Amino acid sequence: MTCHLMQPTPLAPDESVAKSISATSRNMPNPTPLSVIAGNDRSTSAIVYCEGNFGAIDGKTANGLVRYSERYEILSVIDSEKAGQDAGMVLDGKPKAIPICRDLAESLEKATRLPDYFIFGMAPSSGMLSLKERSLVLEAISHGLNIVNGLHEFLGDDLVFKAACAASNVKILDVRKPRDKKDLKIFTGDIDRVTCPVIAVLGTDCAIGKRTTATVLAQALNERGVKTVMIGTGQTGLIQGARYGVALDAIPSQFCAGELEAMVINAFMVEGPDVILIEGQGALSHPAFSTSSFILRGACPDGVVLQHAPGRKARCDFPDMLMPTPATEINLIETFAKTKVIGVTINHENMSDAEVSSAILRYEYELGIPTTDALSRPSERLVDMIIRGFPKLAEKLPAAA
């Protein structure tokens, strides 16, 4: 039994819910989904900058946008090292009709119309623009492109960028910029009365595919008739078009659990879903990141899907820090929080298909829980993983013919 089942007064996803929310939560403004700010119209077009990093770990924002975007039509990717190739073929061996261009000039030349946005598609560990990148963003502004920035550096506060935007009549969307502290929420405990399963997709490292697996899983569940809402917790998910989300790593730690709790409650009240999925960040065992702990505390997930890369020997950006095993991470998660890891998903980087199959069999035998690869194996396996963890959801599946 998890924390969601311990409270005597469950919330219901309708207008009566508000009466059960505490005064503190009720009197504070609800978090605003990014979609409300920017809109979820895929007729909005964009080019994505990912110089030297497309298909690599630091290019995860661009990678994610090529695989899936609810908000933007991606016209091209900029990476001179892979220019001339199809972005989908580079990522997954499947064409997406998204060309990779050598520079901004070529991207604009190939576009059938002026793109609406220039998206900075990299997530460097510094979280800041280099001098060369600053010049390129200013060049994009001069062409009349709005800017989507997912870095920790807020370009909208920079006087040079402000002046450039005013001159070209464009805007900058700093995705990670939080609301004023007076509008941020603290944890209230009201999440304990959310009645649908809340499932977090966590991992054994950063940049390991948690968001990709969560996205594929959400789509698969919805296609099978299990109404699922995914909550983004990082800049890429928000840029992709998550209807609900908050960039946890940009919020003061005191408010992280409360902001996520409020987002989960908001999604439950508004959408009435069968399942709420939480995109994970970092890893609970990773000393450089603490966002996983806030996800476990703020969302109080009923279950966890653990993403692991068997072919990754050391932590991303930490070559002397060996990767943990799924077993040790599972033990840590289940010790830290009142939850249960219900399955393992594999990131197949540096692995052959045969090695993926071998890893799936090994983890299922060693851990006694379902294991699959969200990208290289049928999505039905992900759905089966969730149904096995929460058997009552089987009632939502269509009856067999």
N, C-alpha and C positions, 0 to 999 in steps of 0.2 A: 504494500500500500504506500502511495506517495503522498506528498504534502497536499496535492489537489483534492484528495479524497477524505481529508481529515476534518474539514470544516462542516458544521451542521447546516449552514445556509448557502446552498449553491446559487451562483448567479445564473440567470437565464438570458440568452442573447436577444433581448427585446427591450422595449422602453422601460419596463419595470426594473431593469438592472440598476439604473441610476439610483434608485431608492436604497439599494444595498451597499453602495460604495461609500466609503468613509467620507466625513466632511472634508478632511484634508485633500483627498483625491478629487472630490466633487467640485470644490471651489477653485481648483487650479486649472489653467487651460490645458486641453488635451494636446498631446504631441501632434504636429502637423505632418502627415505623410508627405514625402518629397514630391509625390505625384500631384498633390494639390498645388505645390509651388510651380512646378514646371510643366505639368500636363502629361498625359500618357498617350499622346497622339503619335503613332509611328510614321505619320507623314512628315514629322520633324526629322530632318536629315543631319548627318554628322560625318566628319572625318576624324580619325583617331590617330594620335601621334604616339609612336612606340619605337623610336629609333634604337636599333641594336638590341631590342628586347622582345620582339614579338615571338610568341611561342615559348618564351623563357619565363622563369619565376617572377622576375620584376615586371614583366609585361602582363600580369594577371588581369588588370582592368581591361586592356585591349583584348586579351584572350576571351574574357567573359562576354564582352560586347559582341564579338564576332559569333560566338556560340549562341547567344540569346540576348535580345534587347526588346523589352516591351515598349520602351519610350522612343528610341531612335532607329531610323533606317541608316545603317552604316554603309556609307558610300565607298570608303577606302580606308586603308591603314598606311601610315607612313613609317617605313623602316627600310633604309637604303640597302641593308645587308640581305634583304629577302625580296627586293623589288622585282616585279615581273611575275611573281607567283600569286596563286589564289590563296587568300587567307584561310579558308576552310581546309584546303588541302594541306597547308603547313601544320595546322593544329591537329586535325583528325583524319586526314586522308579523304575528306569529302568536300567537293566544290561548293562554295557559297556565293560565287559571283561577286566577291568583294576583292578587288585588286589591291596588291601591296605596291605602294609608290615610293619613289626614291626621295621625294621632298614635297613640300607644301605646294610648290608651283605645279608639279605633275598631278597631285591630287585634285587641285582646282581645275586643271586642264581636262582631266578625265571625267569630272562631274558633269552631269547633264544639266545641272542648275547650281546656283550658288548654295553651298551647304549652310544650314542654319547654325550649326555649332562646330567648334573645334574642341575635341575632348583630349585632355592630357591623359594618355592611357597607360602610364607606368606608375608603379608604386615603389620608388626607391627607398631604401632604409633611412635615408636622411630626411625624407618627406619634404624636400625643398627643391626649387628650380635652380639649375645651373645658370650661369650668365648666358650661355648659348641658347638655352631653353627660354629664358626670359625674352631674348630678342625674337625668337620664333613665335612666341605667344603674342608679342606686340605686333609682329608682321601679320598674324592671323586676324587680329583686331582691325588692322588697317584695311584688310580686305572685306570687312563688314561681317565677320564671323563672331557670334557669341561664344563665350568660353565656359567649358565645364572643367572645374579643377577639383580633383579629389585629394590633393596634398594637404599637409598640415599647415603650409604657408597660405594664408588667405589673401589672394590677389586683389580682392575687392577692397581691401584696406590699404593697398599700396597707392600712393599718390600718383606715381607714374602710370599705373594701369587705370586708375580712375580717370585721369586726363585723357588717355587714349580711348577709353570707352565712351567718354562724353563726345569726343571729336568724331567718332565713327557711329555713334548712336547704337551701341551694343551693350550687352550686360555680361557680368561674370557671375556664375553660380559656384560658390565655394561650398562643395557638398559636405565637408567635414565641419563647417562652422556651426557651433551649437547656438541655441537660443540664449538670451540673457540669463544669468544665474537665478534671478528672481522668478523666472518662469520654469526652471528645472524642477523635477519631482524627486522626492525621496521615497524609499520603499515603505509601503503601508501594510502589506500583508494581504491585501484584497485579492491578490492573484490566487490565494489558496482556495477560492470558491469558483474558479474557472472550471467548468465541467468537461470540456473536450480534452483529449490527450494533447499535451504539449511535448514536442520531440525536438531535441537539440542535435544538430549535426556538428560534433566536435572532432578534434583531430589530434595527431601526435606531433604536429609541427605547424608552423605558419605556411601559407602559400602551398597547401597540399591538396586543395580541391574540395574543401568543405562546401563552399558556395555553389560550385558546379553540381556536386552531388545533391545538395538541397534543392536546387532548381530542377534537376531531372526528376527527383523524387516528387516534388510538388506537382509537376506536370503529369507524371504517371498516375498519381493518386486521383487528381482531378479528372483525368481521362477515364478512370475506372469508376467514377461516380462518388468518390470520397472527397467531399468539398474541403479543400486544403488552402490555407493562407500561409505564405512564407513571410517571415519578418527578417529584413536585412539588418545586419549589425556593422557593416563596413561600407566603404565608399563605392566599391564596385557594384554591390547589390542595389544600392540606392540609385546609382547612375543607370543601371539596367532597367529600372522602373518598378522596384518593390513598392507596393502600395502602402506598406507600413515598414518603418525602419528608423534606425538611429545609428550614427557613427560613434560607437561606444568609445573608441580610443581617443576621441577628441573632447570627451566630457569629463569634468572633474570627478574623481573617483567617488566622492560622497553621493553623487547623483546617478551613477551608472545603473545600479540595481533598480532604482526607482523609475528611471526613464524607460528601461526595458519592461519592467512590470506594467507601467502605464500603457505601453505600446501593445503588449499582449492583451490586456483587458480591453483596450480600444478595438483591436481586431476582433476579439470575441463578441463584443457587444454589437458592433456594426455588421459583421459578416455572418455570424452564427455558423462558424465552420465545424466540420467533423474533426479536423486536425489542424493544429498550428505548428508550423515548422520554424525553428530558430536557426539562422545561419551562425555557425561558430566562428570564433576568432582565436588565432594563436593556438596554444595548447596549455592545458592546466599544469603540465609538468615543466613547461618552458619558463626559465627564470626571467626572460626578457619581456614577457607579456603577461598581463594580469586580467585581460578581458574575459578569458574562459571562466574565471572564478565569478565574475559579475554576471555572466550568462547563467551559470548554475544557480546563483543566488537570486537574481532578479526574475528569471523565467520559471524557476522551480520545475524543470522538465520532468515529466512522467517517465520518459525514456530517452536514451541517447543512442545515436548511430555514430560510430567511431570511424573516421577516415584515416587511412595509413598508407604509406608508400614503402613497400618492402624493398624496393631497389634503392632507396635513399639511405646512405650510410651515416651521414652527419646532418645536423640541423641546418636549415636554410640560413645562410649568412654567418654561421658559426661552425667552421670546418673542424674545430677541435671538440665539438660537443656531439657525442654519438646519439643517434636516434633511440628513443625508447621502444620497447616492444609493445604490441597491442595489449598484452596481458598486464604489464605494469601500469599502463595508462588507464586501463579499465579498473584496476584495483584502486588507483588514486581517485578516479572520478567517483566510484561507488563509495569510497571512504569519505570523501569530501562532501558529498551531497546525497540526499535521500532519493536516489534514482537508480535506474537499471540500464546497463548497456544492452541493447536488444539486437545489435548486429554490427558487422564490420564492413566497410566499403574500401576498396583498393584504388589507389592512384597507381596507374601502370607505367609511370615514367621509368625508363631504363630497364624495362622488362619485355620479354617476348610473350606471345599469347600463351605458350605452353607454361611459362613461368607464372603467369597470372592464374591459370587453372590450378597449378600446383599449390600456389599460395592460398587460393580459395579453399581447397580441400584441407590443407594443413591447419588453417585458422578455424575452420568449422570443427575439425577433430579436436584441436587443442582447447578451444574456448567454448565449444558446445553451443554456438550461436550462428545464425545465418551469415554468410559472407558473399559479397559479389563486387563487381566493378560497374559503376553507374554508366560509364561510357562505352565499354566494350562488351557488356553482357546485356541481355534483354531487360528492359525496365520492369517487366513483370516480377523479376526476382526482388527488386526493391519493394514493390507493393506487397509481395508475399512476406517479406521481412517485417513490414509494419503490421500486417494482419496477424502474423504469428505473435508479435509482441502485444497486440491489442485485439484479441479475437472478436470483440463486439463490433468492430468496424466491418467485419465480413457481412453484416446485415446491409451495409450500404452498397455492396457489390451487386451488379445485375445478376439475376438468376440465370443459371445455365440453360441454354436452349434445349 
